[in-house]
Amino acid sequence: MSGTIEQPGTAGVASERPLGIDEWLERVRAGYRRVEAREAYEAAQSGDALLVDIRYAALRDRDGLIPGAVVVERNELEWRLDPQGSHRLPEATGHDLRVVVICNEGYASSLAAASLHQLGLHRATDLVGGFQAWRAEGLPVNPATA
């Protein structure tokens, strides 16, 4: 994915402008279907999806944990979920694994899901609204253990 785009009316000209985060996020999200909290919950309950919580520790400590979700720090995500990687989690069984990435509000998780797509995890997606949407939906949350 290119980090720049051509200015309107400049086709073939080397002039490009930087791609802003909002536009980049829009492009990334257009590449896959995101899921709502209830759908993610049901997919995890049926064994059809692996929930992956990428929130940093302070947020997990403050807000709690989604039961059954695997906690993977964002900076380790690709190494832990690459089915071919030497540092993968036992749950990273293949490229067909359905992964639902969860951040706090559903922004960083979109970029993380796009990164997983580049590793061949074509069913990777993220949770619209992140953990906060999960909690607002009244889905299970365990208090963090200190």
Backbone as a ProteinNet text record, in pm:
[ID]
protein_1_A
[PRIMARY]
MSGTIEQPGTAGVASERPLGIDEWLERVRAGYRRVEAREAYEAAQSGDALLVDIRYAALRDRDGLIPGAVVVERNELEWRLDPQGSHRLPEATGHDLRVVVICNEGYASSLAAASLHQLGLHRATDLVGGFQAWRAEGLPVNPATA
[TERTIARY]
84.6	0	89.5	68.3	149.9	117.4	217.7	198.6	167.9	163.5	131.2	29.5	-39.7	-134.3	-112.9	-153.1	-136.9	-237	-195.3	-286.6	-385.6	-511	-608.1	-554.8	-572.5	-531.5	-383.4	-308.7	-163.9	-118.7	-204.9	-170.1	-40.6	49.9	176.8	281.5	245.9	340.2	392	515.5	577.4	527.1	439.3	390.3	291.5	324.9	236.9	226.8	116	102	101.7	146.5	145.3	2.4	-9.8	-139.1	-161.4	-268.8	-300.7	-358.1	-355	-398.9	-546.3	-630.9	-773.6	-799.4	-732.7	-748.9	-687.6	-574.3	-510	-600.8	-657.4	-747.8	-868.8	-923.3	-1036.9	-1000.1	-883.1	-837.8	-816.3	-752.9	-727.3	-858.9	-953.8	-1082.2	-1164.2	-1140.7	-1212.4	-1167.4	-1054.3	-998.6	-1053.6	-1138.5	-1195.1	-1322.4	-1397.4	-1521	-1493.4	-1521.1	-1503.5	-1622.9	-1607.8	-1716.1	-1759.2	-1885.9	-1941.8	-1916.5	-1934.2	-1903.3	-1980.8	-2109.4	-2190.8	-2146.1	-2116.2	-2069	-1935.1	-1844.6	-1714.6	-1733.5	-1820.8	-1848.4	-1900.5	-1999.5	-2059.1	-1958.1	-1874	-1771.4	-1670.8	-1633.6	-1539	-1604.2	-1729.3	-1800.1	-1814.1	-1833.9	-1851.3	-1718.1	-1607.6	-1476.2	-1435.7	-1511.2	-1482	-1383.8	-1350.4	-1259.5	-1172.1	-1052.4	-959.8	-962.1	-1001.3	-999	-859	-803.2	-667.6	-672.6	-642.9	-645	-507.3	-496.1	-367	-356.1	-451.8	-445.1	-321.2	-269.4	-152.6	-195.1	-100.3	-126.2	-206.7	-180.1	-252.5	-401.8	-440.5	-582.8	-643.6	-569.1	-619.4	-635.5	-538.9	-546.3	-665.2	-690.3	-798.5	-936.8	-951.2	-1083.4	-1114.9	-1014.4	-1037.7	-1006.2	-1038.8	-1002.7	-1125.4	-1121.7	-1226.9	-1194.9	-1285.4	-1259	-1229.7	-1122.4	-1086	-1001.7	-990.1	-907.1	-760.2	-680.1	-536	-479.4	-399.5	-335.8	-201.6	-186	-61	-32	78.3	115.4	125.5	86.5	83.7	219	326.3	458.7	502.8	426.9	459	358.8	255.4	142.1	181.2	254.5	288.7	373	465.6	550	468.5	371.1	290.8	183.3	137.5	27.4	68.9	191.7	238.6	248.1	164.6	166	299.8	381.8	511.3	624.2	592.5	694.6	744.6	868.1	928.4	882.3	819.5	773.3	621	557.4	410.7	348.4	225.3	144.4	93	63.3	5.2	-126.4	-199	-326.7	-308.8	-190.7	-163.2	-140.4	-250.2	-244.7	-239.1	-274	-271.5	-320.2	-301.5	-341	-492.5	-566.3	-712.1	-774.8	-692.6	-740.5	-817	-935.4	-1011.4	-968.9	-907.4	-856.8	-938.3	-985.3	-1050.2	-959.6	-898.3	-806.5	-888.3	-853.7	-926.9	-829.1	-852.4	-777.9	-877.7	-847.1	-937.3	-1062.1	-1045.6	-1160.1	-1177.3	-1094.4	-1113.8	-1037.3	-927.4	-844.9	-715.1	-634.7	-508.6	-533.5	-646	-677.3	-699.3	-748.6	-767.4	-633.8	-537.5	-404.7	-338.4	-361.3	-305.4	-365.5	-495.7	-561	-505.5	-482.8	-425.7	-285.7	-209.5	-76.8	-84.6	-181.5	-199.9	-240.7	-319.5	-355	-228.6	-133.6	-9.9	72.1	49	115.4	38.3	-73	-151.7	-267.5	-291.6	-406	-528.1	-582.8	-686	-819.7	-839.9	-964.6	-950.1	-835.8	-815.2	-908.1	-960.4	-1048.2	-1028.8	-1109.6	-1102.2	-1241.4	-1247	-1372.9	-1407.1	-1520.6	-1568.2	-1589.4	-1524.4	-1538.1	-1450.4	-1379.4	-1284.2	-1343.4	-1258.5	-1299.5	-1414.9	-1413.2	-1518.2	-1654.9	-1661.5	-1788	-1829.4	-1731.8	-1757.5	-1824.1	-1762.8	-1814.7	-1951.4	-1970.4	-2098	-2210.3	-2174.6	-2271.4	-2310.6	-2241	-2270.5	-2214.4	-2112.5	-2050	-1954.5	-1918.8	-1838.1	-1702.4	-1669	-1538.1	-1496.4	-1374.9	-1318.4	-1231.2	-1234.5	-1142.1	-998.9	-910.3	-769.3	-716.2	-624.4	-562.9	-437.5	-424.2	-308.2	-188.7
-116	0	122.7	211.5	330.7	430.1	500.2	601	737.7	749.7	877.5	854.5	962.8	954.9	1073.4	1058.2	1167.3	1277.1	1400.8	1513.9	1504.4	1546.2	1544.3	1624	1568.1	1635.6	1632.3	1547.2	1542.5	1405.2	1330.8	1196	1199.6	1110.9	1101.7	1199.9	1288.5	1386.4	1334.1	1359.1	1304	1369	1466.1	1535.4	1447.9	1416.9	1338.1	1406.6	1379.5	1434	1318.2	1344.2	1237.8	1191.6	1065.6	1006	1025.1	1093.5	1114.6	988.9	983.3	863.4	833.3	935.3	909.5	843.3	892.1	833.3	693.4	675.9	545.1	444.6	485	398.4	360.3	455.6	428.6	326.1	341.2	247	107	100.9	-27	-98.8	-27.3	-87.7	-129.7	-69.8	-108.9	-246	-294.5	-421.2	-544.9	-528.4	-643.2	-600.3	-697.5	-669.6	-673.7	-562.6	-554.3	-619.8	-654.7	-720.7	-637.9	-651.2	-587.5	-679.1	-625.1	-697.5	-827.7	-825.7	-946.8	-1055.7	-1020	-1117.4	-1177.5	-1094.1	-1143.6	-1239.6	-1204.5	-1289.5	-1425.9	-1425.4	-1551.1	-1635.7	-1570.7	-1644.6	-1709.3	-1637.2	-1693.2	-1807.8	-1791.2	-1895	-2023.7	-2009.8	-2127.7	-2187.9	-2123.2	-2172.4	-2131	-2038.2	-1994.3	-1877.5	-1817.7	-1702.7	-1700.2	-1651.3	-1627.1	-1477.5	-1440.6	-1300.5	-1266.8	-1157.4	-1116.6	-972.3	-956.3	-826.6	-763.6	-650.9	-583.5	-457.3	-436.5	-318.1	-324.3	-209.9	-210.9	-238.7	-278.8	-331.1	-235.9	-107.5	-12.5	-14.9	-29.9	-36.9	-169.1	-277.9	-406.5	-404.5	-344	-333.3	-247.7	-143.1	-51.8	-110.4	-169	-207.1	-355.2	-439.4	-582.4	-652.9	-781.5	-870.2	-939.5	-965.7	-1044.2	-1191.4	-1264.5	-1406.7	-1482.3	-1558.2	-1638.2	-1566.6	-1434.7	-1360.9	-1384.5	-1392.4	-1404.9	-1263.2	-1234.5	-1103.4	-1108.8	-1020.7	-1009.9	-861.3	-817.1	-676.7	-646	-525.6	-487.8	-507.4	-475.5	-488.2	-632.8	-729.4	-871.7	-943.8	-874.6	-938.6	-1024.4	-968.8	-1042.6	-1165.8	-1153.3	-1267.2	-1378.5	-1342.6	-1440.4	-1506.9	-1439.8	-1496.5	-1549.4	-1529	-1583.3	-1735.2	-1809	-1955.6	-2018	-1945.5	-1997.2	-1950.8	-1864.1	-1802.9	-1892.9	-1873.1	-1952.7	-1907.6	-1791.3	-1738.3	-1736.7	-1816.2	-1813.5	-1875.8	-1832	-1891.7	-2027.7	-2117	-2245.9	-2229.9	-2120.9	-2096.7	-2056.4	-2013.5	-1969.7	-2092	-2159.2	-2289.8	-2286.4	-2174.1	-2167.8	-2034.1	-2012.5	-1885.7	-1869.7	-1976.1	-1969.5	-1933	-1913.3	-1878.9	-1746.5	-1745.8	-1621.5	-1552.6	-1436.7	-1359.1	-1231	-1198.3	-1069.8	-991.5	-886.7	-804.5	-699	-681.6	-588.4	-491.1	-363.3	-259.3	-187.3	-70.3	-2.6	52.2	118.6	181.8	146.4	57.7	12.9	89	152	221.3	144.7	127.1	53.8	-88	-145.8	-282.3	-293.2	-187.6	-189.9	-200.8	-121.3	-127	-261	-315.8	-446.6	-556.1	-551.5	-651.4	-644.8	-523.6	-508.6	-569.3	-554.3	-613.2	-765.4	-821.4	-966.8	-1015.4	-936.2	-971.5	-983.4	-894.7	-899.3	-1023.4	-1083.8	-1210	-1330.3	-1305.1	-1413.7	-1459.1	-1394.1	-1428.5	-1356.1	-1412.2	-1344.6	-1330.4	-1399.5	-1387.8	-1295.2	-1229.3	-1136.5	-1017.1	-972.6	-856	-787.3	-684.3	-619.3	-583.3	-548.5	-520.6	-372.7	-344.4	-206.7	-151.4	-41.8	19.1	-41.5	-148.4	-209.3	-257.8	-266.4	-315.7	-233.6	-104.2	-18.6	-56.3	-95.7	-141.4	-275.5	-362.5	-493.2	-472.5	-387	-360.7	-292.8	-198	-127.7	-223.2	-328.9	-429.6	-521.7	-509.6	-592.2	-732.7	-750.3	-882	-906.6	-1033.3	-1066.8	-998.3	-950.7	-890	-936.6	-987.6	-1027.4	-914.8	-892.7	-792.7	-839.7	-745.1	-779.8	-829.9	-923.2	-973.2	-891.3	-845.6	-759.8	-843
0	0	0	-91.4	-103.6	6.2	51.9	154.2	98.4	-36	-98.1	-208	-245.4	-356.4	-448.6	-574	-669.8	-642.2	-665.1	-656.8	-772.6	-754.2	-864.2	-983.4	-1102.2	-1224.9	-1253	-1183.7	-1206.3	-1251.8	-1318	-1363.1	-1443.5	-1407.3	-1478	-1430.6	-1340.1	-1287.5	-1153.1	-1122.5	-1002.4	-872.8	-880.5	-760.9	-684.6	-558.9	-473.6	-339.1	-268.9	-134.3	-36.2	84.5	185.9	214.4	245.4	279.8	428.9	468	609.1	672.9	806	878.5	853.9	846.7	826	691.1	588.8	456	450.8	513.9	517.8	588	701.7	776.3	690.5	617.7	529.2	422	363.3	259.8	317.5	433.5	498.8	526	585	621.4	500.1	386.3	264.6	215	267.7	222	291.5	392.3	462.8	535	584.4	657.2	806.3	873.2	1018.1	1086.7	1214.7	1286.7	1407.1	1440.2	1559.5	1679.4	1798.4	1921.3	1934.1	1911.8	1928.4	1831	1707.7	1609.1	1651.7	1702.2	1748.7	1864.9	1957	2072.7	2027.8	1939.4	1892	1815.1	1734.2	1658.8	1753.4	1858.1	1955.5	2032.3	2071.3	2146	2065.6	1935.4	1850	1806.2	1841.4	1801.7	1662.4	1602.3	1466.4	1460.6	1574.2	1571.5	1696	1676.6	1786	1814.4	1936.4	1976.5	2025.5	1975.6	2012.1	2062.2	2188.6	2255.5	2246.7	2175	2159.5	2245.4	2335.3	2421.7	2511.1	2544.8	2632.8	2776	2857.1	2991.5	3079.2	3072.9	3157.8	3129	3003.8	2969.5	3014	3000.2	3047.5	3198.8	3267.7	3413.5	3456.5	3384.3	3418	3388	3267.2	3217.8	3226.3	3242.5	3248.8	3118.7	3116.9	3005.7	2949.7	2821.9	2757.1	2780.6	2843.1	2868.4	2738	2740.3	2624.6	2521.3	2530.2	2434.6	2465.4	2362.8	2376.5	2380.5	2479.6	2489.8	2418.5	2319.9	2245	2229.5	2282.9	2266.5	2117.6	2080.4	1938	1871	1939.4	1876.9	1856.3	1908	1889.2	1799.9	1758.1	1691.3	1571.1	1478.8	1357.3	1388.8	1483.4	1519.6	1585.9	1663.2	1736.8	1651.8	1546.3	1466.6	1330.1	1290.8	1163	1175.7	1101.3	1112.3	1074.8	1000.6	959.1	1051.1	1146.3	1229.2	1340.8	1376.3	1483.4	1622.1	1632.8	1760.9	1770.9	1688.8	1684.3	1808.8	1835.6	1941.6	1896.2	1987.7	1949.1	1872.9	1899.7	1831	1685.3	1646.2	1509.3	1420.9	1389.7	1324.3	1172.4	1110.8	965.2	914.8	786.2	724.5	715.6	736	729.5	864.8	965.9	1099.2	1094.8	1153.9	1165	1294.4	1279.1	1390.9	1399.7	1520.5	1544.7	1638.3	1586.3	1663.3	1738.5	1866.1	1951.6	2015.4	1991.4	2062.2	2153.4	2198	2290.5	2222.6	2107.3	2042.4	1895.8	1841.1	1704	1597.9	1634.2	1535.1	1509.6	1612.1	1596.4	1547.8	1587.2	1545.9	1395.3	1333.6	1188.3	1116.5	1161.8	1100.9	1129.4	1248.7	1283.6	1195.7	1173	1087.5	945.5	895.3	761	755.1	860.7	866.5	863.3	934.3	932	793.9	722.6	584.3	499.9	521.6	443.5	473.9	589.8	624.4	571	502.3	445.4	530.9	644.7	729.8	673.7	566.4	487.7	560.2	669.3	745.9	867.1	880.5	991.1	976.5	1087.7	1091.4	1225.1	1249.1	1378.9	1427.6	1554.2	1621.5	1610.6	1548.8	1537.4	1679.1	1710.5	1842.4	1949.8	1918.1	2009	2140.1	2240.6	2372	2428.5	2404.2	2459.2	2403.2	2277.2	2217.9	2277	2300.2	2363.1	2498.9	2579	2712.9	2706.6	2616.9	2603.4	2562.5	2490.9	2447.9	2563.8	2674.4	2791.9	2783.2	2698.5	2682.5	2798.7	2823.2	2941	2945.2	3065	3091.8	3230.7	3238.8	3367.5	3419.2	3550.2	3605.8	3584.4	3562.2	3547.2	3680.6	3673.7	3797.2	3823.2	3943.2	3976.8	4012.2
[MASK]
++++++++++++++++++++++++++++++++++++++++++++++++++++++++++++++++++++++++++++++++++++++++++++++++++++++++++++++++++++++++++++++++++++++++++++++++++

